[in-house]
Amino acid sequence: MTMAGDPDIISDFIAPPNGTVDGNFFTYIHWLSLAQFPALNGQSVSYAVIEFPSGTTNPPHTHPRSAELLSLAYAGDLFVFPKGLLHFQYNADSQKPALATSAFGSANAGTVSIPSTLFPTVIHDSVLAISFKTDVATIQKLKASLATRP
């Protein structure tokens, strides 16, 4: 049996390579993962603030190294997504944006976007059509719409 996970925290923080530890080292706005915020190294946490414009979605995705605790800006709207669980978010309000915050139990939770991971592959369109119980033309439309995204 093989098991893996974040190591136990053995220090308060790990100093950056330049050795400068001040308020700026511990401050970051919007997306806080190890890549953007080095102070998280060894802390086993990260955080994100996400604004979903009206009628938009965060496509189906997983976080292979962490669970996600997502909170919306409305009382009681709190969701937990276990590590590796396929999930998505959708703002069904056609008038107002939605603001969400996500906390992760890893400094580098990772994100695997299903549409951008699945559709650009060499899997034949007919196999995808059978898998999604649709036709090849629909799969090709999906691929074309994903290719035009920024």
BATI-656239 format. One record per residue (C-alpha): residue in one letter; x, z, y. Coordinates in pm, whole numbers. Example, Ala and Ser with C-alpha at 12.3 -4.5 7.8 and 13.67 -1.06 7.14 Angstrom:
REM residues 2
+---------+--------+--------+--------+
! residuo !   east !     up !  north !
+---------+--------+--------+--------+
!       A !   1230 !    780 !   -450 !
!       S !   1367 !    714 !   -106 !
+---------+--------+--------+--------+
END
This chain:
REM residues 150
+---------+--------+--------+--------+
! residuo !   east !     up !  north !
+---------+--------+--------+--------+
!       M !      0 !      0 !      0 !
!       T !    120 !    -82 !    349 !
!       M !      3 !     91 !    665 !
!       A !     98 !     31 !   1026 !
!       G !     10 !    175 !   1365 !
!       D !    146 !    288 !   1695 !
!       P !    421 !    547 !   1666 !
!       D !    356 !    907 !   1764 !
!       I !    425 !    977 !   2128 !
!       I !    766 !   1148 !   2147 !
!       S !    824 !   1146 !   2522 !
!       D !    627 !   1170 !   2845 !
!       F !    725 !    814 !   2939 !
!       I !    997 !    559 !   2887 !
!       A !   1180 !    472 !   3208 !
!       P !   1202 !    106 !   3312 !
!       P !   1532 !    -79 !   3269 !
!       N !   1616 !    -40 !   3640 !
!       G !   1567 !    338 !   3609 !
!       T !   1336 !    363 !   3913 !
!       V !   1046 !    595 !   3837 !
!       D !    812 !    643 !   4132 !
!       G !    441 !    610 !   4210 !
!       N !    460 !    232 !   4180 !
!       F !    587 !    258 !   3824 !
!       F !    268 !    443 !   3723 !
!       T !     22 !    229 !   3921 !
!       Y !   -141 !    -98 !   3817 !
!       I !   -479 !   -249 !   3901 !
!       H !   -718 !   -447 !   3677 !
!       W !   -542 !   -516 !   3345 !
!       L !   -313 !   -254 !   3207 !
!       S !   -129 !   -349 !   2893 !
!       L !    233 !   -312 !   2800 !
!       A !    318 !   -664 !   2921 !
!       Q !    192 !   -600 !   3275 !
!       F !    252 !   -227 !   3303 !
!       P !    578 !   -112 !   3135 !
!       A !    499 !    258 !   3191 !
!       L !    259 !    228 !   2895 !
!       N !    553 !    185 !   2657 !
!       G !    515 !    458 !   2396 !
!       Q !    182 !    584 !   2536 !
!       S !    -59 !    417 !   2288 !
!       V !   -314 !    333 !   2561 !
!       S !   -414 !     40 !   2780 !
!       Y !   -705 !    -35 !   3008 !
!       A !   -889 !   -329 !   3162 !
!       V !  -1142 !   -379 !   3441 !
!       I !  -1348 !   -693 !   3390 !
!       E !  -1605 !   -855 !   3619 !
!       F !  -1847 !  -1093 !   3449 !
!       P !  -2018 !  -1326 !   3697 !
!       S !  -2389 !  -1375 !   3632 !
!       G !  -2464 !  -1570 !   3316 !
!       T !  -2107 !  -1567 !   3183 !
!       T !  -1955 !  -1455 !   2856 !
!       N !  -1632 !  -1316 !   2721 !
!       P !  -1615 !  -1540 !   2410 !
!       P !  -1602 !  -1394 !   2059 !
!       H !  -1266 !  -1226 !   2003 !
!       T !  -1089 !   -945 !   1820 !
!       H !   -822 !   -689 !   1907 !
!       P !   -592 !   -672 !   1603 !
!       R !   -405 !   -356 !   1706 !
!       S !   -669 !   -132 !   1864 !
!       A !  -1029 !    -25 !   1892 !
!       E !  -1195 !    -91 !   2230 !
!       L !  -1416 !    148 !   2423 !
!       L !  -1614 !    -60 !   2674 !
!       S !  -1820 !     95 !   2952 !
!       L !  -2050 !    -89 !   3190 !
!       A !  -2135 !     24 !   3542 !
!       Y !  -2474 !    154 !   3429 !
!       A !  -2531 !    502 !   3290 !
!       G !  -2536 !    510 !   2911 !
!       D !  -2394 !    162 !   2855 !
!       L !  -2097 !    247 !   2636 !
!       F !  -1981 !     51 !   2331 !
!       V !  -1705 !    104 !   2078 !
!       F !  -1562 !   -193 !   1890 !
!       P !  -1348 !    -91 !   1590 !
!       K !  -1003 !   -244 !   1557 !
!       G !  -1027 !   -603 !   1433 !
!       L !  -1407 !   -628 !   1471 !
!       L !  -1527 !   -964 !   1604 !
!       H !  -1721 !   -904 !   1927 !
!       F !  -1814 !  -1057 !   2262 !
!       Q !  -1969 !   -960 !   2594 !
!       Y !  -2242 !  -1152 !   2777 !
!       N !  -2390 !  -1093 !   3121 !
!       A !  -2750 !  -1207 !   3079 !
!       D !  -2839 !  -1126 !   3441 !
!       S !  -2881 !  -1456 !   3625 !
!       Q !  -2840 !  -1293 !   3968 !
!       K !  -2580 !  -1013 !   3954 !
!       P !  -2227 !   -979 !   3821 !
!       A !  -2150 !   -705 !   3570 !
!       L !  -1851 !   -475 !   3596 !
!       A !  -1700 !   -331 !   3279 !
!       T !  -1402 !   -113 !   3197 !
!       S !  -1228 !   -116 !   2861 !
!       A !   -995 !    143 !   2715 !
!       F !   -774 !     63 !   2418 !
!       G !   -587 !    294 !   2179 !
!       S !   -271 !     83 !   2197 !
!       A !    -33 !    -20 !   2472 !
!       N !    -61 !   -374 !   2332 !
!       A !   -405 !   -416 !   2172 !
!       G !   -375 !   -795 !   2152 !
!       T !   -662 !  -1038 !   2189 !
!       V !   -743 !  -1320 !   1949 !
!       S !   -999 !  -1557 !   2104 !
!       I !  -1198 !  -1718 !   1825 !
!       P !  -1297 !  -2044 !   2004 !
!       S !   -948 !  -2117 !   2135 !
!       T !   -791 !  -2015 !   1803 !
!       L !  -1031 !  -2195 !   1569 !
!       F !  -1124 !  -2524 !   1732 !
!       P !   -778 !  -2663 !   1825 !
!       T !   -664 !  -2630 !   1461 !
!       V !   -613 !  -2906 !   1207 !
!       I !   -926 !  -2794 !   1020 !
!       H !  -1126 !  -3112 !    973 !
!       D !  -1443 !  -3143 !   1184 !
!       S !  -1657 !  -3185 !    870 !
!       V !  -1529 !  -2852 !    731 !
!       L !  -1610 !  -2678 !   1061 !
!       A !  -1955 !  -2843 !   1065 !
!       I !  -2032 !  -2716 !    714 !
!       S !  -1895 !  -2370 !    799 !
!       F !  -2113 !  -2341 !   1110 !
!       K !  -2414 !  -2512 !    947 !
!       T !  -2423 !  -2789 !   1204 !
!       D !  -2307 !  -3149 !   1231 !
!       V !  -1976 !  -3312 !   1322 !
!       A !  -2111 !  -3433 !   1657 !
!       T !  -2185 !  -3072 !   1761 !
!       I !  -1836 !  -2960 !   1657 !
!       Q !  -1685 !  -3243 !   1861 !
!       K !  -1893 !  -3143 !   2164 !
!       L !  -1770 !  -2784 !   2129 !
!       K !  -1409 !  -2900 !   2105 !
!       A !  -1451 !  -3126 !   2409 !
!       S !  -1606 !  -2847 !   2618 !
!       L !  -1323 !  -2608 !   2526 !
!       A !  -1061 !  -2868 !   2615 !
!       T !  -1191 !  -2890 !   2973 !
!       R !  -1176 !  -2513 !   3038 !
!       P !   -907 !  -2389 !   3276 !
+---------+--------+--------+--------+
END
